[in-house]
Amino acid sequence: MLKYDVAIVGGGVAGLTAAIYAARAGKQTILVEKQERLGGRAMTHKKKGAYFNLGGHALYHGDALSTFRELGLQLPGGQPSIDGYGIWKGKLSPLPMGVKSLFTTPLLTWKGKMELGAWLAKLGKLDTQLYDNISVREWIEGNVQDPMVRNLFYSLLRTASYVVAPDLQAAGPVLQQLKHALKGVLYLDRGWGAMVDELKQKALEQGVQIVTKNKVISVEHHEGKVRHVLCGDGMKIEANHIILTTPPAVAHELVPHAEETALHTWKEQAVEVTAACLDVALRRLPEPKQQFVYGLDQTVFLSNQSRAAYLSDDGAQVITLLKYQGKEKDARRDLQELEETLDLVQPGWRSELVEKQYLPNITVCHDFMHVNRQENPGPAVLEIIGLYVAGEWAAHGELLVDAATASAKRAVQHILSLESEERIPIDEHRVIV
């Protein structure tokens, strides 16, 4: 049996982040990933010279970016302009995101322009935590007066989170995400796979043992304490601390008697977020000015990430289109809607097509901050000493990849804090009042 201080199940962004921080703290650390490649949904596939992510990816100025900078990742790429267009009733109009576009867009009345301008001025100072316990719809309908400005806020918040559930989504966290988004985003050269490669290299440099193509089938515990991880090939890994970075349903399945722990609550309260994604590589853009588009009366989004990042070896333009799905999903209809969006934004694109990738129902995150949550998951599973969870679903206010990195660090910090408490000498004469 192998023995480690920390065993991590799952080699996505959360797993790699946790592994690096645990190893940096001097813990003998092993990471087990069932697939051959690391990265999970942060993988990038190269097709005919074009780099396609698994869905649309951008780094906001949040926890993930600051974490990666702290770890010394290079993250080559660029920050695109946020100037763009909105689709309303089948037509494109300049989106009011700057002073010039605010006053020239036909989308808004003069009164609407004044209201949006006021919001853009004060949003950066907004205390978003005041709205953690109300829904997005409650916040918009209670704070925004102009109907088109409301539509714009619904679109911006949807794009910042991928969530189409305004009556369920908690307003505070996504408003905070919008504040990050308005500072600009980072598109990465060669896609997020390059970032995963950097994380893997950092983990190896810290001495992390990485095992791939081996599926964990059980996390054994006894008398309220973790014992070992059992893998599909029979390998057992004994560890004092085990961090699960799997989806909540998988974590529940891996742990015997999970129904008696918080893992059950976290699984039952989880609401999955999905999207349909169409990526195309075009030899050239038929309409070079139209590269960034929000749907206002439909849940679509388009971005040419090549305007800021290196995503093709031969100069092709790599465009990502998303259909935020909500509860209703239809692969054929969603593809038709995405292609119709591309027809509107880049007419004649089919003649310029080099390669495409369609993902009809990709999981964006396994849970998000919503008003029906009973509790925020993790980092510790209190019923089983030494068991922890991390991942984009184990959010304590963060969204998407920011939740993945933040939850990973929370798990490691919890491990270190417990060990610090164990080292504090007990003073029999100390009185606690």
Rosetta blueprint (number, residue, H / E / L):
1 M L
2 L E
3 K E
4 Y E
5 D E
6 V E
7 A E
8 I E
9 V E
10 G L
11 G L
12 G E
13 V H
14 A H
15 G H
16 L H
17 T H
18 A H
19 A H
20 I H
21 Y H
22 A H
23 A H
24 R H
25 A L
26 G L
27 K L
28 Q L
29 T E
30 I E
31 L E
32 V E
33 E L
34 K L
35 Q L
36 E L
37 R L
38 L L
39 G E
40 G H
41 R H
42 A H
43 M L
44 T E
45 H E
46 K E
47 K E
48 K L
49 G L
50 A E
51 Y E
52 F E
53 N E
54 L L
55 G L
56 G L
57 H L
58 A L
59 L E
60 Y L
61 H L
62 G L
63 D H
64 A H
65 L H
66 S H
67 T H
68 F H
69 R H
70 E H
71 L L
72 G L
73 L L
74 Q L
75 L L
76 P L
77 G E
78 G E
79 Q L
80 P L
81 S L
82 I L
83 D L
84 G L
85 Y E
86 G E
87 I E
88 W E
89 K L
90 G L
91 K E
92 L E
93 S E
94 P E
95 L L
96 P L
97 M L
98 G L
99 V H
100 K H
101 S H
102 L H
103 F H
104 T H
105 T L
106 P L
107 L L
108 L L
109 T L
110 W H
111 K H
112 G H
113 K H
114 M H
115 E H
116 L H
117 G H
118 A H
119 W H
120 L H
121 A H
122 K H
123 L H
124 G H
125 K H
126 L L
127 D L
128 T H
129 Q H
130 L H
131 Y H
132 D L
133 N L
134 I L
135 S E
136 V H
137 R H
138 E H
139 W H
140 I H
141 E H
142 G H
143 N H
144 V L
145 Q L
146 D L
147 P H
148 M H
149 V H
150 R H
151 N H
152 L H
153 F H
154 Y H
155 S H
156 L H
157 L H
158 R H
159 T H
160 A H
161 S H
162 Y L
163 V L
164 V L
165 A L
166 P L
167 D L
168 L L
169 Q E
170 A E
171 A H
172 G H
173 P H
174 V H
175 L H
176 Q H
177 Q H
178 L H
179 K H
180 H H
181 A H
182 L L
183 K L
184 G L
185 V L
186 L E
187 Y E
188 L E
189 D L
190 R L
191 G L
192 W H
193 G H
194 A H
195 M H
196 V H
197 D H
198 E H
199 L H
200 K H
201 Q H
202 K H
203 A H
204 L H
205 E H
206 Q L
207 G L
208 V L
209 Q E
210 I E
211 V E
212 T L
213 K L
214 N L
215 K L
216 V E
217 I E
218 S E
219 V E
220 E E
221 H E
222 H E
223 E L
224 G L
225 K E
226 V E
227 R E
228 H E
229 V E
230 L E
231 C E
232 G L
233 D L
234 G L
235 M L
236 K E
237 I E
238 E E
239 A E
240 N E
241 H E
242 I E
243 I E
244 L E
245 T L
246 T L
247 P L
248 P H
249 A H
250 V H
251 A H
252 H H
253 E H
254 L H
255 V L
256 P L
257 H L
258 A H
259 E H
260 E H
261 T L
262 A H
263 L H
264 H H
265 T H
266 W H
267 K H
268 E H
269 Q H
270 A L
271 V L
272 E L
273 V E
274 T E
275 A E
276 A E
277 C E
278 L E
279 D E
280 V E
281 A E
282 L E
283 R L
284 R L
285 L L
286 P L
287 E L
288 P L
289 K L
290 Q L
291 Q L
292 F E
293 V E
294 Y E
295 G E
296 L L
297 D L
298 Q L
299 T L
300 V E
301 F E
302 L E
303 S E
304 N E
305 Q H
306 S H
307 R H
308 A L
309 A L
310 Y L
311 L L
312 S E
313 D L
314 D L
315 G L
316 A L
317 Q E
318 V E
319 I E
320 T E
321 L E
322 L E
323 K E
324 Y E
325 Q L
326 G L
327 K L
328 E L
329 K L
330 D L
331 A H
332 R H
333 R H
334 D H
335 L H
336 Q H
337 E H
338 L H
339 E H
340 E H
341 T H
342 L H
343 D H
344 L H
345 V H
346 Q L
347 P L
348 G L
349 W H
350 R H
351 S H
352 E H
353 L E
354 V E
355 E E
356 K E
357 Q E
358 Y E
359 L E
360 P E
361 N E
362 I E
363 T E
364 V E
365 C E
366 H L
367 D L
368 F L
369 M L
370 H E
371 V L
372 N L
373 R L
374 Q L
375 E L
376 N L
377 P L
378 G L
379 P L
380 A E
381 V L
382 L L
383 E L
384 I L
385 I E
386 G L
387 L E
388 Y E
389 V E
390 A L
391 G L
392 E L
393 W L
394 A L
395 A L
396 H L
397 G L
398 E L
399 L L
400 L H
401 V H
402 D H
403 A H
404 A H
405 T H
406 A H
407 S H
408 A H
409 K H
410 R H
411 A H
412 V H
413 Q H
414 H H
415 I H
416 L H
417 S H
418 L H
419 E H
420 S H
421 E H
422 E H
423 R H
424 I L
425 P L
426 I L
427 D L
428 E L
429 H L
430 R L
431 V L
432 I L
433 V L
